[in-house]
């Protein structure tokens, strides 16, 4: 008897493993099914199993959403910084239907399809400088992951195999894949998954409100921007320029509460990266496609990166897609046909998503959405700044249609809340109270406690006043709890 025969005999005589019995199916509501089976992202699951209802959103139109009980809310976060053109665009749904009927799927692995070709051409037109090559993904985290991998392979091909480290900012969020998570600057989001991809290093962010706490000796906002940029050079020199591959920065940093760049900041960062032969990645997963009033926010702040990562608003959320847009210089080592970027995604550049993205960008152009944001952003800021008379409102900051309201315990000293107080304020009161009052937005404490607002880009002054009124009522009540 051969070894193979013995293995077959052993397998045939081994008792079958009993199957785990599943509970019998019963008539269930959506709430029952959600509690029993749906594992929601970034969500504390415990209270749900204890009987609390899961908010179930069933409809969207314009800047409003409705739950399964028929209650209407202002979508103050555009879903998740995504639905830039607003909900209920039948035109985008129709384009998706037409594309799915014509060609539902085909990969970009050695092949192409018209929608991806046309979208790549359109994105290259919007991008600054020589950023002409578009690599599609299915979302923002994958775009960042792609940029990290490309940076490392590019430097190897250029004869600098030790350039593998990446620099990002304190509290910055760049995604959840293992590589992107190494770039993310939020320790509490990374500890449970360590060890991560090595090589991530952090520098101060551009929160001018907390500049002194980060070590800034004092001065104007422009001086602070130069000081913060110089910390990047300091880190490159400390680690060794021959080991640093790239710097990843959001035009306006999301996590921590909408930190805009001080005047001159990105111009100085560009000088530093050029001086030390380091790539500059503009992570525009949130900031692209109108959020700051331009197709790409680097154009708004007048700098040319080596790579742009983008996603979310490209389709206004009607279908998932992301992209890494690179300069001709980075593509050059791959242009000769003797090497390959061994990286890709099955659904990257999906035909339906690409077709929807093209139509979404047509809507932007036809309706002048970027111009609308630039015109109305100062009015949005002014409406939110009216809240500064509330005792716990310490700072209002941001750009375009992307604002954060930092909450403080003491406005004079800028004293923040303890972890226990923040828990009570944000999760114990604000998140629920704002939603009950008819406003869906984000109450966040990745950093100091903030309320974040990033509504659909189609709203205007009337909606600004409505949002301000809801925030005023809820924040005034919140200030009496502390």
N, C-alpha and C positions, 0 to 999 in steps of 0.2 A: 504493500500500500504506500502510495506516494504521500508526501507532506500535504499536498493539495487535497487528496482524498481524506486524510485524517481531519483536516480543517473543516471540510464539508460535513463529515460525520459528526464532529463536535458541534457544529452549528445546528445540525438537524435534530440532535438529541437535547439541546439546551432548552430548558423550559421558557416559554414565552413570557416576556415582561408584561405584567398586568398594566392595562391602560388606566390612567387616572380618570376617575368618574367625573363627568361634568354635571353641574347642577341642571335640573330640568328647566327648560325654557318656560317663561310665564309672560303674561301680558305686562309690558313695561312702558312707562312714560319715557320721554326723552331724558328727563332728570335721572330716572333709574338707570337707563343705559349709560348715561355719562358717568355716573358714580361707579357703575360696575365695570366699565370697559375703557373709557377714554382717559388716556394719560396725557394731560395737558402740559404744554411746555412752560418752563420757568414758573411753575405753580406749586404752591404748598398743597398737597393732595389731602392731608388729614381732615381738615374741616368738611371737605366734600362728602367723605364717607360718613361723617357724623350727622348728616341730614341737611346741611346748607345747600341752597340751590346754586347750580351752575348758571351764570348768565348765558343765555342762549340767544344769539343774534340771528335773525331770520331774514332781514331785508335791509337794503341800503338804497338811498336815492339822494343825489347831490351831496350835501354835507351832513345828512341825517342817517341814522341807523335805527332799526326797530328790534325789540326783543320779542320772544315768543308769547308774551302777554299783551303785545300791542303797544307798549310804551315806546315813545320816540326820544332819541338822544341826539345831541350834537356830537359828531365824530371829531373830537378835538385832537386826534392823533393820526388821522388818515389811515385808520386800521393799525398800522405799525410803521408810520412814516412812509406809507406806500401809495395810498389811493389819491394820488396828486390831482388827477383830472376829475375826481369825484365819483360817487357811486351811481350805478344805474345807467351807464352808457351803453345803450342798445347797439350802437354802432360798433363797439368793440366786440360785443358778443356775436354779432353777425359776421364780422371778419373772422373770428375764431371758428365759427361754423363752416364758413366757406373754405377756409384753409384745411380744416379737418376732412372735409369731403374730397378735396383735391389731392392732398398729401398729408396724412395724419402724422406720420413719423418717418424720418430717415436721419441717420447719424452723420456727423461731420468728420467721421474717421475715414480720411482719404477720399471722401465724396463731399458734395455740396448740394444745396437746394436754393432756389431763388430768394426766399424770404431771408435767409441768413446772409446771403451775399448783399442784398439791398440794405439790410439793417447795418451790416458792418460798414458799408459805404457811407451811410447816413451818420453813424457815430463818429467815423473818422473826420467827416466834415465839421462836426460840432467841436471835436477835440482840438486843443491848441497845438502849435508847433508842428513837430513831425510825428505826433502820435497817430499812426496810420494803420496799425495792425490790431485786429480785434479777435480775442480768444473768448468764446462764449462758455458760460457756466450755467447752472440752474439757480444760483442765488449769490448773495453777498459774501457769506463765509467762504464759499468755494472760490470766489473771485480773489479774495485775499490769500487763500491757500495757494492758488495758482501763481500769484505774484511772488509769494515767498519762495516757492520752488523754482520759478523762472530766474529770480535774482541769484540764487545759489548756482544753478546750472550755467547761467550766463557768465558769471565770474570764473567758473572752472574752464569754460571754453575760451575765455580771454586770457588764460594763464595765471589766474589768481585763485587757486583752489582753497585758500584759507578764508576767503571772504564769505562768511556764512552767517554772521551775527546781524540782528536787526534791532533797531531802536524805535520805541514808541513812547507815549506819554502816560503819566500817572492817570489812573482811573479810566483810560481809553478802552473802548470795546471795539474789537476787530473781528469777532466771530467765534464760533465754537469748535470747528475742526481742530485736530491736535496741533497743527502748525499755526493756524490763525489764533488759537487760544494762547499759544506761547507769546504772541505779539500783544494780545489783550493785557491791559494794565490793571486788572481788578483781582487782587490776590484771592478774595473769597470765592471767586468763580473758578479758580484754578486748582486750589489745594487738593480737592478730592480726586483730581485726575492726574496728579503728578506721579511719576516724572513725565514732563512734557518734552516736546521737541526742544533741544537746547539752543541757546543763543539769543534769547530775548532780554533786552535791557531797557530801563525806563528813565525818562527825564521829566522835568516839571511841565505841566500843562499851561494853558494860557488863561487861567481863571484870575483875572486882575483883582477881583473882590477878595481873593485869598492869597494875593501875591506875597504879602509879608510873611505868612505862615510857611511859604515855600522857600524863604531865604532871600527874597528880593529886598535890597537895602532901602528901597523907596524911590519915588520919582513918578514921572508921567506914564501913561499907558504905553506910549511908544517906546520909552526907555525900558519898560517892563518886557515888551515884546523882544527887544534886542537882547536883554538879559536872558530870557527864556530860550531864545534861539541859540545863544552862545553856550548854554548848557548842553545842547546837542553836540557842538564841536568839542566841548570838554569830554563828553562821553566817548566820542569817536577817538580822540587822542589817547584817552585813558586805556581803552580796549585795544587800540592799535588800528590805524586805517587799513592795514592789510588784512584785517579780520572782519571788518564791518561791510556788509553787503548792501543794506538799504535802511532808510528811515521811513516809517509808516505814519502818516499824519492825516487826520480828517480836517477838511477846511474849517468847519465848525464842529468842535468835539461834542459828541452826543452825551455820553455817560458822564455824570457829574453835573449835568445841567446846562448844555448849550454854551460852550466857551468859544466866542469868536476870536479870530486872530487879531492881535494889536497891529496898528499900522507898521509896515516894514518887516513884520515877522517872517513871512514866507519868502520875501526877497533875500533876507539874511540867511534863511535855511538853504535856499537855492545856492547861494555863494559858498556856504559851508560844504554842501554835498559835492559841488563841482571841485572845490579845492582838494577834498580828500578822496575823490573818485568813488563816491557812494551814491546809490540810486535814491531818488526821491519818489515815494509812492503816495499819491493823493487818494485816500480812501473815501470815495464819494458814494458809498452804498446808500446813505441817507441824503447827502447834500446835492446830488446830481438831479437833473430833470426838474428844475424849477423851484426846488425847496429854498434856494438862496436867490432866485430870480434869474438864473442862467441855466442853460442845459448842463454845463459843468461849472461847479463852484470855483474851480481854480481860475476860470476866466473872470469871475467876479472879484477875486482877490489878486489878480494880475501876476500869476506865476505859471510856469510850464514845468510840470513834473515829468518823470521818465515813464511812469505807469499811472493809469487811473483804474481804480476798481469801482464798479457800479452795479446796481441791481434795482431793487424796490420800485421806484417811480418810473422805470423804463417802460413798463406796461400798465402803470397805475394799479398794479395788483391783479389785473384781469387774467394773467397767466404768469407762471414763474419763469424768470430768466435773470441772468447776471452776465457780467463781462469784465475781462481784463483788457485794457487798451494800452498798447505799448508803443514806444518810439521805434522808428526805423533802425536806430542804433542797436536796440536790444534784439530786434529780429534778424539783424545782419548775420550772426553766426549760424542761423538756421536756414538761411536763404540759398545756400549753395548745394543743398541736396545730399550732403554727406553726414548729417547728424539730425536728430529728432528731439523734440520736446516730448518726452515720454510721459504724457499727462493728458487727461481728458475725462469727460463725463458722458454717459449714455444720452442723457437728455439735454446736454449743452447745445444751445442754439436750436431748440425744438421748433419745427416749422410753425406750429400754431402760436407759440409764444413770440417768435420773431415777427410773424404777420401782425399780431396784436400790438407789438411794440411799434412797428412802423405806423400803424393807424393812430396809435396814441400820440406819437410825435407829430403827426399831421394835425391832430386836434390842438396841440400846443401852439403850433405855428398859425393855424387858422384863427384861433380865439385869442391869440396874444397873451397866453397865460404867463409867460415870463415877465412881460411888460406890466401886467396886472399886479404881479407880486412886487415888483420894484416900486410901483406907484403907491401901493397900499401898505407896504411894510412899515413905514413910519407911523401910520395911523394905528396899526396893530400894536406896535410898541407903546404908543402913547396911551392906548386903552389899558394895557397891562400895567403901565407905570402909575396909573391912578390908584393901583392897589398898594403902593408904597406907604400909604397912611395907615395900613393895618399893622398892628404891633409885631406880628411874626414875619412879615414880608421884609426881607433884608436886601434883595437885589433882583432886578429884572435884566436879563441879558439875552443876546442871540442875534439873529440876522434873518432877513427874508421872512418866511412864514415858519420860523423855527426858534422858539423862545423857551427859556427856563426861568422859573421864579424860585429863588432860594429862600428857604424858611430858616429863621434864626430864633434863638431863645432871647437874645438881647441885641437890639439893633445898634446900640452905641458901641458895644465891645465886639460885635459880630460873633458872640458866643453861640456855638451850635448846640444841638440837642444830644443828650447821651443816647446810647444804643436803645435803652429801655424807653426813653421818652420818644425817640424816633419811631420805634415800633408802635407805641400807643398812638402817636400822631398820624402816621402814614397808613399803616395797616389796620389799626384799631378804629380810625375815624375817617380820614380824608378820602381814601379810595372808595369806600362805600358811600360816604355822604355826597361826593361829587357825582357819582353814578346815579344815585337816587335823585339828585337835583337836575339830572338830565344832561350831564356832560361826561363824555368818555374821554379821559386823558390819562396821563401817567403821573403817579406819585411815587417817587423813586429815592432810594438812599444809597446808591452806589457812589459813595462820596458823601457830601453833606445833603440833607433832605431838600428835595426840589419838586416842583410841579412842572411838567413839560407839556408844551403845546406845539403841535405840528399838524394843523388841520388841512383838509383839501385846499388846493391853491385857488379855488374858484370863489371863496368867500370874500366878503368885503366889510365895510364899516358897520353895517347893521349887525352882522354876526359878531364882530369884535365887541360891540357893546353888550350883546347877549351873553357872550362868554365871560366878559368882565363882571356882569351882574351876578352870574352864578358863582364865580370865584369869590366875589366880595362877600356874599352871604355865607358861603361855607368856610372861608378862611377867617372871617370874623368870629364865627362860632368856634372854630378850632383854636383861636388865640385865647379863648376863655377856658380851655381845657388844661393848659399848661401852667 
